Amino acid sequence: MNHFNNPASPHRFWEEDPWRVLRIMSEFVDSFEQMSQVPAGVTVFGSARTPATDPYYLAAVEMGRMLAKHGFSVITGGGPGIMEAANRGAAEVERALSVGLNIQLPHEQEANRYAGVKVNFRYFFARKVCLAKYSTGFAYFPGGFGTLDEFAELATLVQTERIPRFPLVFIGKKHWEGLIQWFKDTLVPGGMISPEDVQLYHVTDSIEEAVDLFLEFRRKMGTPHRAPPAFR
C-alpha cells in the first residue's frame, strides 16, 4: 500500500523501510565495487535533451575526446544529450575509459551506447555520490534542474571544505550568465554567500581552457588514491 495516497494509514517502518535500506546499501556496494576500478576522472554534466546538432553537443564531444587523450576517465550520468556527447568523445580514444552512471527513470532517459563502463542506479542520491566520489573535476554544460542540482551540491561541498577545491567549470557563458550575475547581485549582497565564494567556479566558452584547468589541478594535487572526507 502507498501510504502517501492514504493519509489515514500510519507509516509502518518495519513493513517497508528495512528492505529499502538494504536495497540502498546494495546499490552503494555494487557501484563502489565497479567504480573502484576506474581511474580518477572528470565528470561532465549537462542536459539530456541537447540534440546531436547543437553546438554544445559538439563541444562536449570535443571535451570528452580531449580529457581522454590526457588520461582522464570521462564520467557522465550515462544518458543522452550532453552525457552521450562526452561519452562519445571519450570512446573515440583508444584505451580510454568512458563511464556512464545511468538512472532508471519512467520518462526521458535511456543509457547511451558510448559508455564502455555502465553502472545502473535506482536512487538519484546514490548516483550523485558516485558521480562526485570518483572525479577530480566537474564540467557543467547548459542544462536544467538536474545540472543546477549537481552544481549546487558540489559547490556546497567545496565551500564547506568537505571535499578539496576541485575545478567546477561552467561551459557556455551565454547560458549561465544570468545565474552567475544572480550570485553576485543577490546572494553576495544578501549575505547568503561570501564574496570569495564567487571564486569557487570558472565560466568559459573554451573547451581548451576548461581542460587546462583540470590538468593544472592534477599537476598541483596529483592523482588521488583515497576518497575525500565527504565520501568516506
N, C-alpha and C positions, 0 to 999 in steps of 0.2 A: 504493500500500500504506500502511496505517496502522501506523506503526512502534510506536505506543503499544500496539497489540494483539499485537505480536510482539517481545518484549524481546530476542530473539536477533538481530534485524536492527539494524545500526547506523544512526544517523540520518545521512542523506547531505544535507548542507546544499544542495549545488548542484542537487539534484533538485527541491526544493520551495521553499525559503526565499527565493531571489531573486524568484520570482514573487509570493510573499506580500508581500514588501517593496514591490514595485511596486503591488500592489493596495491596500495600506495608504496609500501615497503618493497614489494616485489618489483614494482616499476623502477624504483631507485636502484635496487641491487642489479637488475638486469642492464639498465642503461649505464651505470657506473662501470660495470664489467666490460661492456663493449667500448665505452669511450676512454677507458684507461689505456687502451692500446693505440689511441690516436695522439700523435704529437701535437703540442700546443699550436693553436691556430688563431685565425681571425674569424669572428662571426659577422656575417653580413645580414642585416635586417632590411626589410622593405616590403612594399605592398605585394600581396598575392595576385592583385588584379592588373598589374602592369603588363601590357601586351608586348610581344616579341619585337614589334616595330618601334616601340618607344625608345627615344634616345637614352633614357635611364636604364632600360633593359640592356642596351648595347654597352653602356658604361659599366654595368655590373658584370657582364661577361668579361670585359677587359680587366676589371679588378680581380675577379676570380682567377683569371689567367696569370696576371702579374704576381699575385700573392703566392700561387702555386709554384711559379718559377723561382721565387725566393725561398721556397721550402716551408711555407706555412700550410697547415691544413686549412681548408676552406669549409667553414661550418655555416649551415643555414637552417631555417625551420623546415626545410625539405619539401615545401610546396611549390606552386607555380609562381609566375611573375618574377620579381627580383630574386627570390630564392633560387628558382630554376636557373636564372641567368648566371648567378655567381657559381653555382654548381657546374653549370655548363662550361664556363671558362676554365675552371679547375680541371675538369675532366679532359680537356684538350692537352693537358701537360702530362707527359709520361711519368709514371710512378707517383703522381700527386694524389693526395687524399682529398676527395670531395665527399663531404659528410652532410647528410640530411636528417634532421630530427623532426619527424613529421607528427602532427597532431591529428587525432581522429575527430572529424567534425561532421555534423549532419549535412552541411552545405559547403560549397566553395572549394575546399582544399583536398587535393589528392597528391600523393608523393610524386615528385618529378623523377624522370628517368636518368638524370645526370648524376645523381648521388651514388657513389660507389659503396659507401657505408651508409646503411639506412637503419635508423632506430625509431620505432613507433611508440607514441605516447597516448595515453588516455587523458592525463591530467596536465593542464597548462602549467601549473607551478613546477611540476617535476621536469617538464621540458625546459622551462626557463632556467632552472638550476643548471642543467647540462649545457645549455647554450652559453652560459656565463662561466661555468666552472673550468671548462677546458679551453678557454680563449685568453689571449693576451692583448686583444684589441677588438674594437667594435665599430662597424661602419653602418650608418643609418641612411639608406636611400629613401626617397619620398614614400610615405606610407600613411596609414590611418591610425586607428585606435591601438592596434597591436604594436605597431612600431613606436608610438608615443609611450605606451606602457613599458616596453622593453628599455627605451632610453631612460625614462624616469626612475625605474628600479635600479638600473646600473649606476646612474648619476648619483642616486642616494647612497649606494654602497661606497662609491668613491668619495663623496662628500663627507661621509661619516667615518672614513678610513677603515671600513670593514674589508675592503679589497685595495690593492695598490692602485695608483693613479694611471690605470690603463688608458690608452688613447680612445676617446669617444669622438668619432668623426661624422659629422653630418655631410652628406653629399647632396648638393643642389641648393645653392644659395636662394634662388627664387622661391623654391618650395618652402624652405624653412625660415625665411627672413621674418615673417610675421611672428612666429613663435619666439625666435631669438630676440626680437625687439620687445616683445611682451616680457620676457625675462628681465630685460634691462630697465624698461619703463614702468613696470608694475611690481614685479617680485622684489627687485632690489630696493626701490624707494619705500616699499611697504614693509621692509624688514623681513620678508618671507625667506629670502636667501641673502647670503653675504655678498658684498661687491666682488670678492675674489672668486666666488662660485661660478661667475660667468667665464672664468678661465679654465674650467674643467673640461671643456669641449672645444672642438675646432669645427669650422664651417668652410667648405671649399667646393669648387666645381671641378677640381683637378684630381683625377684618379692617381696620377703620379705623386702629387703632394700627399694624398692620403696614405698611399703605400709607403712613402718615405717616413711618415710619422710612425707607422708600425715598425719599420726597420730600425729607426732611431731608438725606439723604446726597447727593442730586442737587443740592440748593441749595448745600451746602458744597463739593462737589467738582466740580460742573459735569458735563457730558456728555463722557465720554472719547472721544478721537479715535484713540488707539493702544491696542493690546492690552497688558495688564500683562506684566511681565517673564517670568512663568512660562509665557506662551503665545507668546512671540516665538521 
